[in-house]
Amino acid sequence: MARNVVCAQAFRAGCSLGVQFHPEITTAMVHGRIETGGVQQCVRHAWTPASC
């Protein structure tokens, strides 16, 4: 779901999300990421709450 030139930074396994970084974020930050294209990125990777 997210990668750089070195490795995958975020990945999905079933309904779980794994990350290679510290996810110490607030609810407001999550809402901001969703509003700036997060939903479209999840859909592009065929991941939606309905797919779980």
N, C-alpha and C positions, 0 to 999 in steps of 0.2 A: 504494500500500500504506500510505502515511502522508502526511498533508497537514495544513497549518494554513490560516488564512484568507488567507495570502499566496500559497502555491504548494505543489506536491508536494514532500514531504520524502524520500520513498523510492518507488521505482518498479521494476517488473520489465519486462525486455525479453527474452523467451525464457527462458533459464536464468540470466540475469544479473540482479543486483540493483544498482541505482544509488541513491545517497544524496546529499542536499544538505548533509550535515554531516560532521564528522570521525569516522570509525568506529574510533577508537583504543580498542578495547574488548578485554577479556580473554575467554578461553574461559569462565571462570566467569560473567561478565556475560551472555554469549550463553545459557548454560544457564539462568540466572535468567529471562531474557526468554521463553525457550521455556516454562518452567514456569509463568509467570504469564499465559499466554494467547497466546503467539506462534504456537503450532501452529494454534489455532483461527482466528487472524487470517489466516494463510497459506491455510488451507483455504477461508475465506470469500472469498478473492480467487482461488480455483481454482489455487493454486500449491502443488505438492507435488514432491518429488524425482522421483516417477514421471511427472510431466507434462513433464519435460525430455527 
